[in-house]
């Protein structure tokens, strides 16, 4: 029964996605550009999953059962033409972040942005203190967040499976908080930021290998539209 319920929920999400695609196609002005979905249109499509479905089904499928940066972004989608407007603004912000952030992976996800910092470029071994070079990088992120003020930010710390949960969990929390503290120290409103740690519970690599462990030691940042931006997008004012 559990598998059946999950399958039905996923099928429902896919049907909503197809429906939103049809709507987006009918309202999009045709151009001479090659066919294919832009990231802006993808944002609108993902938004079509709807609040409950996106936060539930898509969040679990993309973000993992306990939630990750991708899950936070998918859970905040608006969809439709408003989502497309938000996506366009996020495209511009992501381009600036790719230019300015050294050693970080910047991805456009739905209507938001996901940034992944390897812990090795931010912290020393078993440390939650940002290195001077890392602080400069985070300051660049803060400058962009100040420029694009109508967003919320989720910061997540992750570790590999070495050591015990009693060590990994608080370390991941302190690392996420260290990044949050540096951002707010640069003048970003603390009310926009949420930080949390997942310890070793959200691996993206194989903890049985050195490469996998290195990938798992990371800080992820999710950036997505706040209520003010969402309202402006729904009014066509972005």
N, C-alpha and C positions, 0 to 999 in steps of 0.2 A: 504493500500500500504506500509506503513512504516513497519508493521509487516512482510509482504511478503519479502521486501528487507532484513530485518534482518535475516529472516529464510533462504533465499538463500545464504546470506553471511556466515552464520554459516555452512550450508551444504557444501559450497565450502571449508571452513576451515577444516571440517572433512575429505573431500575427499583428501585434500593435506596431512593431517595427516596420513591417511591410506596408501597413496602412499609412503610417507617417511618411514613408518614402513616396507613396503615391501623391500625398498632399504636397510634399515638398517639390515634386516634379511639376505639378500643375501650377505652382505659384512662382517658380523660378524663371527669370527672364532668360531666354536662350541666347547664347553667344557663339562665336566661332572657335572657342577653345576646345581642345580635345576632350572627349567624353571621359567621365570618371568623377568620383565624389571628392570634393574638396574637404579639408578638415572642418571648414565651417558647416558644410552640408552634413557631414558625419555627426557634428554636434547636434544639429536639428533632428537627425534620425534617432540618435540615442535618446534624445529627449522624449521622443514619441513613446518610449516604454512606459512613461507615466511615473508619478511619485512612488506609489507603493511597489509597483513591479520593478522599477529601477533600483530602489533602495533594497528590495528583497532579492528577486531573482538575479538581476544583472549585477548587483553588488556582490552576491555570493559567487557568481560565475567568474566575474572579472577581478573582484577584490579579495576573494577568499572568505571562508565562513566567519571569520572573526573581524573582517573588515580591514582594508588597507587604504592607502592614498587613493587608489583607483576607485575603490568602493565608495569613498567619501565624495568623490567627484560625480560618479554615476548617480548617487543618491540625491544630488542637488540639481539635476537637470531640469530645464524648463520645457524645451522642445519646440517644435514648429518654427515659425518665422522668428519668434523671440529668441529661441535657442540658436538660430543661425546668426542673428545679430551679435549675441554674446560670443559665439564661436569666432566671428570675424575679429572681435576685439581681443580675444585670447590669442589668435594667430599673431597679431602684432606684438603682444607682450611676450609670447614665447620666443619670437625671433630676437628680441632684445636680450632675453635671458640667455639664449644660446650664444650670443655674441659676448656677453659680459661674464658668464660664470665659467671659470676654468675647472676642468676635471669633473664637471657635473653632467648628468644625462638629463636633458630637458625633452619631455614628450607632451604632445597635445593629446588629451584624452577627453572625448565627448565635448562638453562645454567648458572644460577646465585644462589645467596644466599640472603635470606631475614632474617633479624634480627629484632625482636620486643622487645623493652624495655618498660615495664610499667612505665608511668610517675612518679608513686609513688616511684619507686626505684631510680629515677634520680633527681627529684626536690621536693622541699617543695610545700605545697599548694599555688597555684597561683603564683609560683615563676618560673623563667627561669634560676636560678643559680644552677649549678650542685652541689650536695652534695659531700663532700670529698670522700666518698665511691664510689659514682657514677663516679667521675672523674677517679678513679683508674680502674674501669671497662672499661670505654671508652679508657683509655690508653692501656689496653690489646688489644682492638679492633684495635687501631692505630698500635700497634706492628705487628699484623698480616697483616694489610694493607701495611705496609712497606715491609714486607717479600714477599708478593705477589703484586708486584708493577704494574703489567699490568692490572689493573682493574679501572673502574669508580665507583663512589659511589654516591647514591642519599639518602639524609636524609630528612625525612618527620615528621613534628609534627602534632599531632591530639589531640583534646579535646573532652569532652562530651558536651551535649547540655545545661548544666547549664550556666546561664549568657547569655549575648548578644553576637552577632557576633562581635560587636565593641571591646569586650574584648577577646573573644576566638581566633579570627583570628590572631591578633598580638602576643598573647601569644604562639600560636602554632608555629609561625614563629620564635620567639625568642628562643624557646626551641630547634627547629631544628638547628638554628644557633649556639646555645651554644654547642651542640654536635659537630658540624662542627668545631668550634673554638678550642675545646679541641683536636680534632684529628689533626688539622694542627699544633697546638702548639707542638705536639709530633714529628713533622717532616714529616708528610704526605703532599705531594704536593697539594696545594689548588686547582690547576687546575683540579684535579681528582674529586672534590667534588661539588655537587649541593645540596643546602638545600632549603626547601620550607615548608610552613605551610598550612594546610587545615581546620583549625578550627574544627568545629563539622560536616563538610559536608561529612565525610567518616567514618561513624560508623561501627563497627564490632559487636556491641552488642546492646541490647535494652536499650535505654536511659530512659525507664520508670522504670528500676530496678537499684539497687545499683551495682549489679554484672556487668550489661551491661555498666553502666557508667564507672566503673573501667577499663573495657576492652577497652573502647573508648579513655581513656586518655593514650596515648602511643606515642613513637617515633619509626618509622620504618626505617630501613636501607636496601637499595638494593645494592648489589655488583654484577657487571657483567663485562664481558671482554671488554677491550678497543680495539681500532683499532689495536694496535700493537699485542695484543694477538690473535685477530681474524685472522690477516694476517699470523701469525706463525702457527696457527691451520690449516688454509687452505693449507699451505705448508707441513703439517705433521711434524712440528718442535717443538711441545710442548712435 
